[in-house]
Amino acid sequence: MNNPVLKLSGIEKVYNRGKPGEVKVLNGVDLSLNRGEVVALLAPSGAGKSTLLHIAGLLDTPDAGEVEIAGQPMQGRSDRKRTITRRAQLGFVYQFHHLLPEFTALENIVLPQLANGTARDAAEARARALLESVGVGDRASHRPAAMSGGEQQRVAFCRAMANAPGLLLADEPTGNLDPETSDRVFAALMKLVRETGLSALIATHNLELAGKMDRQLHLHNGSIRED
């Protein structure tokens, strides 16, 4: 039996522990994501979904509990080893695209590949293929300021996929877009995810978009429940 791509067990996170204003954000979260699954994470603002994604993506550490990536426990790993895992196995998409403004769309996708040791020619070929797959191949030479919000976010998806991760973590990836653009951009994301066979955990407020995913998880009072 294959290991889950992501497994969270008993995850707890407390801010201001032992101080006035202590907040227990995550209270024993258990979550498992299988290969090829696309799962929605639904929660109101301030409920802790960004914290949960940061812990799942090894950008933050829990106060208790265990994170496993592709069957490998992350507890006790050095910062260097966690960084290697992030670079090789995880892709991130945020509500704002965070593209590097001084670089073109193509360069924004090439750079993480170069940092991972990919040869430039191969990195450029992959970047062009990714841009074409989400319908912005003609924007390869454009800098972010010359692109629309929807185009920028599609480039951000491609950048997240640059190193062929096994797991994509997305935090409100269409939250800054109008409804029509959001639908188009989400369709592009799902196309990219399904074609590559990776797993995705996508935080969203949008119930319609969540309904298009394989499962819906609700984060409420620091715990997860599933519809």
MARBANU-507961 format. One record per residue (C-alpha): residue in one letter; x, y, z. Coordinates in nm, 3 decimals, padded with zeros to 5 digits, always signed. Layout:
[rec 'A', [X, Y, Z]],
...
//
This chain:
[rec 'M', [+00.000, +00.000, +00.000]],
[rec 'N', [+00.136, +00.340, -00.095]],
[rec 'N', [+00.214, +00.588, +00.178]],
[rec 'P', [+00.003, +00.906, +00.185]],
[rec 'V', [+00.172, +01.200, +00.018]],
[rec 'L', [+00.093, +01.405, +00.329]],
[rec 'K', [+00.000, +01.284, +00.676]],
[rec 'L', [-00.058, +01.508, +00.977]],
[rec 'S', [-00.109, +01.340, +01.314]],
[rec 'G', [-00.219, +01.520, +01.630]],
[rec 'I', [-00.097, +01.861, +01.512]],
[rec 'E', [-00.120, +02.133, +01.777]],
[rec 'K', [-00.019, +02.497, +01.753]],
[rec 'V', [-00.051, +02.758, +02.027]],
[rec 'Y', [+00.041, +03.124, +02.003]],
[rec 'N', [+00.147, +03.321, +02.314]],
[rec 'R', [+00.163, +03.000, +02.514]],
[rec 'G', [+00.139, +03.065, +02.886]],
[rec 'K', [+00.081, +03.435, +02.835]],
[rec 'P', [-00.227, +03.659, +02.841]],
[rec 'G', [-00.404, +03.620, +02.509]],
[rec 'E', [-00.293, +03.259, +02.454]],
[rec 'V', [-00.459, +03.121, +02.140]],
[rec 'K', [-00.478, +02.752, +02.056]],
[rec 'V', [-00.504, +02.761, +01.678]],
[rec 'L', [-00.473, +02.390, +01.600]],
[rec 'N', [-00.601, +02.129, +01.843]],
[rec 'G', [-00.499, +01.778, +01.745]],
[rec 'V', [-00.542, +01.800, +01.367]],
[rec 'D', [-00.532, +01.467, +01.181]],
[rec 'L', [-00.520, +01.478, +00.803]],
[rec 'S', [-00.415, +01.238, +00.529]],
[rec 'L', [-00.379, +01.314, +00.159]],
[rec 'N', [-00.338, +01.031, -00.090]],
[rec 'R', [-00.151, +01.039, -00.418]],
[rec 'G', [-00.351, +01.210, -00.691]],
[rec 'E', [-00.611, +01.356, -00.454]],
[rec 'V', [-00.724, +01.718, -00.471]],
[rec 'V', [-00.868, +01.822, -00.135]],
[rec 'A', [-01.035, +02.147, -00.032]],
[rec 'L', [-00.960, +02.299, +00.307]],
[rec 'L', [-01.252, +02.519, +00.411]],
[rec 'A', [-01.230, +02.757, +00.706]],
[rec 'P', [-01.329, +03.113, +00.796]],
[rec 'S', [-01.062, +03.380, +00.821]],
[rec 'G', [-00.855, +03.346, +01.134]],
[rec 'A', [-00.938, +02.979, +01.186]],
[rec 'G', [-00.581, +02.865, +01.127]],
[rec 'K', [-00.580, +02.732, +00.772]],
[rec 'S', [-00.269, +02.930, +00.674]],
[rec 'T', [-00.094, +02.802, +00.987]],
[rec 'L', [-00.193, +02.448, +00.895]],
[rec 'L', [-00.061, +02.489, +00.541]],
[rec 'H', [+00.265, +02.636, +00.670]],
[rec 'I', [+00.312, +02.338, +00.901]],
[rec 'A', [+00.225, +02.093, +00.622]],
[rec 'G', [+00.472, +02.274, +00.397]],
[rec 'L', [+00.754, +02.267, +00.656]],
[rec 'L', [+00.755, +02.645, +00.682]],
[rec 'D', [+00.653, +02.626, +01.048]],
[rec 'T', [+00.679, +02.362, +01.318]],
[rec 'P', [+00.394, +02.232, +01.534]],
[rec 'D', [+00.401, +02.243, +01.913]],
[rec 'A', [+00.291, +01.880, +01.913]],
[rec 'G', [+00.219, +01.613, +01.656]],
[rec 'E', [+00.392, +01.473, +01.351]],
[rec 'V', [+00.423, +01.569, +00.984]],
[rec 'E', [+00.503, +01.300, +00.729]],
[rec 'I', [+00.586, +01.375, +00.366]],
[rec 'A', [+00.571, +01.073, +00.132]],
[rec 'G', [+00.598, +00.843, +00.432]],
[rec 'Q', [+00.899, +01.017, +00.583]],
[rec 'P', [+00.866, +01.178, +00.928]],
[rec 'M', [+00.988, +01.537, +00.939]],
[rec 'Q', [+01.021, +01.569, +01.315]],
[rec 'G', [+01.378, +01.634, +01.425]],
[rec 'R', [+01.511, +01.700, +01.075]],
[rec 'S', [+01.760, +01.981, +01.036]],
[rec 'D', [+01.663, +02.305, +00.862]],
[rec 'R', [+01.881, +02.202, +00.569]],
[rec 'K', [+01.705, +01.867, +00.527]],
[rec 'R', [+01.363, +02.032, +00.559]],
[rec 'T', [+01.465, +02.280, +00.290]],
[rec 'I', [+01.575, +01.998, +00.061]],
[rec 'T', [+01.239, +01.826, +00.111]],
[rec 'R', [+01.048, +02.148, +00.042]],
[rec 'R', [+01.245, +02.215, -00.274]],
[rec 'A', [+01.212, +01.863, -00.412]],
[rec 'Q', [+00.864, +01.758, -00.306]],
[rec 'L', [+00.647, +02.062, -00.233]],
[rec 'G', [+00.498, +02.341, -00.441]],
[rec 'F', [+00.333, +02.652, -00.297]],
[rec 'V', [+00.072, +02.892, -00.435]],
[rec 'Y', [-00.048, +03.192, -00.237]],
[rec 'Q', [-00.337, +03.436, -00.270]],
[rec 'F', [-00.096, +03.693, -00.413]],
[rec 'H', [+00.130, +03.566, -00.690]],
[rec 'H', [+00.466, +03.680, -00.538]],
[rec 'L', [+00.637, +03.671, -00.878]],
[rec 'L', [+00.974, +03.842, -00.899]],
[rec 'P', [+00.891, +04.170, -01.076]],
[rec 'E', [+01.228, +04.216, -01.247]],
[rec 'F', [+01.209, +03.879, -01.424]],
[rec 'T', [+00.990, +03.756, -01.708]],
[rec 'A', [+00.725, +03.488, -01.668]],
[rec 'L', [+00.965, +03.233, -01.817]],
[rec 'E', [+01.249, +03.337, -01.587]],
[rec 'N', [+01.026, +03.315, -01.280]],
[rec 'I', [+00.970, +02.946, -01.361]],
[rec 'V', [+01.328, +02.875, -01.467]],
[rec 'L', [+01.491, +03.013, -01.151]],
[rec 'P', [+01.362, +02.753, -00.900]],
[rec 'Q', [+01.468, +02.480, -01.140]],
[rec 'L', [+01.822, +02.619, -01.163]],
[rec 'A', [+01.832, +02.634, -00.782]],
[rec 'N', [+01.742, +02.264, -00.783]],
[rec 'G', [+02.027, +02.177, -01.020]],
[rec 'T', [+01.839, +02.156, -01.352]],
[rec 'A', [+02.031, +02.256, -01.666]],
[rec 'R', [+01.915, +02.586, -01.816]],
[rec 'D', [+01.799, +02.441, -02.150]],
[rec 'A', [+01.589, +02.177, -01.977]],
[rec 'A', [+01.453, +02.436, -01.730]],
[rec 'E', [+01.349, +02.670, -02.010]],
[rec 'A', [+01.183, +02.386, -02.203]],
[rec 'R', [+00.982, +02.281, -01.899]],
[rec 'A', [+00.888, +02.643, -01.823]],
[rec 'R', [+00.756, +02.694, -02.177]],
[rec 'A', [+00.559, +02.369, -02.163]],
[rec 'L', [+00.400, +02.466, -01.830]],
[rec 'L', [+00.305, +02.812, -01.955]],
[rec 'E', [+00.148, +02.662, -02.266]],
[rec 'S', [-00.047, +02.412, -02.058]],
[rec 'V', [-00.228, +02.690, -01.868]],
[rec 'G', [-00.282, +02.912, -02.172]],
[rec 'V', [-00.021, +03.182, -02.117]],
[rec 'G', [+00.255, +03.062, -02.345]],
[rec 'D', [+00.241, +03.393, -02.529]],
[rec 'R', [+00.330, +03.575, -02.206]],
[rec 'A', [+00.666, +03.401, -02.158]],
[rec 'S', [+00.870, +03.717, -02.224]],
[rec 'H', [+00.642, +03.949, -02.024]],
[rec 'R', [+00.725, +04.076, -01.678]],
[rec 'P', [+00.450, +04.051, -01.413]],
[rec 'A', [+00.351, +04.418, -01.440]],
[rec 'A', [+00.258, +04.363, -01.805]],
[rec 'M', [+00.020, +04.077, -01.723]],
[rec 'S', [-00.333, +04.064, -01.584]],
[rec 'G', [-00.403, +03.928, -01.237]],
[rec 'G', [-00.529, +03.601, -01.378]],
[rec 'E', [-00.223, +03.563, -01.599]],
[rec 'Q', [+00.010, +03.636, -01.308]],
[rec 'Q', [-00.157, +03.372, -01.095]],
[rec 'R', [-00.133, +03.112, -01.370]],
[rec 'V', [+00.239, +03.186, -01.395]],
[rec 'A', [+00.257, +03.139, -01.017]],
[rec 'F', [+00.096, +02.795, -01.060]],
[rec 'C', [+00.361, +02.706, -01.316]],
[rec 'R', [+00.638, +02.823, -01.084]],
[rec 'A', [+00.495, +02.602, -00.807]],
[rec 'M', [+00.508, +02.308, -01.049]],
[rec 'A', [+00.855, +02.388, -01.182]],
[rec 'N', [+01.040, +02.114, -00.991]],
[rec 'A', [+00.766, +01.852, -01.040]],
[rec 'P', [+00.659, +01.828, -00.674]],
[rec 'G', [+00.443, +01.548, -00.543]],
[rec 'L', [+00.231, +01.784, -00.333]],
[rec 'L', [+00.088, +02.127, -00.406]],
[rec 'L', [-00.023, +02.350, -00.116]],
[rec 'A', [-00.238, +02.647, -00.215]],
[rec 'D', [-00.371, +02.922, +00.015]],
[rec 'E', [-00.674, +03.098, -00.138]],
[rec 'P', [-00.513, +03.083, -00.485]],
[rec 'T', [-00.800, +03.269, -00.655]],
[rec 'G', [-00.892, +03.493, -00.361]],
[rec 'N', [-00.772, +03.815, -00.526]],
[rec 'L', [-00.957, +03.757, -00.853]],
[rec 'D', [-01.306, +03.847, -00.971]],
[rec 'P', [-01.549, +03.551, -00.999]],
[rec 'E', [-01.518, +03.504, -01.376]],
[rec 'T', [-01.138, +03.520, -01.372]],
[rec 'S', [-01.133, +03.299, -01.062]],
[rec 'D', [-01.325, +03.026, -01.246]],
[rec 'R', [-01.089, +03.037, -01.545]],
[rec 'V', [-00.777, +03.037, -01.330]],
[rec 'F', [-00.905, +02.755, -01.109]],
[rec 'A', [-00.984, +02.549, -01.420]],
[rec 'A', [-00.625, +02.604, -01.536]],
[rec 'L', [-00.494, +02.493, -01.197]],
[rec 'M', [-00.706, +02.178, -01.194]],
[rec 'K', [-00.598, +02.094, -01.549]],
[rec 'L', [-00.234, +02.124, -01.447]],
[rec 'V', [-00.286, +01.917, -01.132]],
[rec 'R', [-00.480, +01.639, -01.306]],
[rec 'E', [-00.236, +01.616, -01.598]],
[rec 'T', [+00.063, +01.579, -01.367]],
[rec 'G', [-00.108, +01.343, -01.120]],
[rec 'L', [+00.012, +01.527, -00.813]],
[rec 'S', [-00.180, +01.577, -00.489]],
[rec 'A', [-00.311, +01.915, -00.379]],
[rec 'L', [-00.443, +02.068, -00.058]],
[rec 'I', [-00.621, +02.391, -00.148]],
[rec 'A', [-00.753, +02.635, +00.111]],
[rec 'T', [-01.052, +02.832, -00.015]],
[rec 'H', [-01.362, +03.020, +00.097]],
[rec 'N', [-01.532, +02.936, -00.232]],
[rec 'L', [-01.784, +02.655, -00.181]],
[rec 'E', [-01.843, +02.620, -00.555]],
[rec 'L', [-01.472, +02.564, -00.622]],
[rec 'A', [-01.445, +02.331, -00.322]],
[rec 'G', [-01.727, +02.121, -00.466]],
[rec 'K', [-01.514, +02.051, -00.774]],
[rec 'M', [-01.244, +01.883, -00.566]],
[rec 'D', [-01.230, +01.521, -00.451]],
[rec 'R', [-01.297, +01.589, -00.082]],
[rec 'Q', [-01.382, +01.883, +00.143]],
[rec 'L', [-01.226, +01.924, +00.487]],
[rec 'H', [-01.352, +02.183, +00.735]],
[rec 'L', [-01.121, +02.341, +00.993]],
[rec 'H', [-01.332, +02.445, +01.292]],
[rec 'N', [-01.223, +02.520, +01.648]],
[rec 'G', [-00.879, +02.387, +01.571]],
[rec 'S', [-00.994, +02.046, +01.446]],
[rec 'I', [-01.071, +01.890, +01.110]],
[rec 'R', [-01.402, +01.736, +01.006]],
[rec 'E', [-01.490, +01.594, +00.667]],
[rec 'D', [-01.820, +01.619, +00.480]],
//
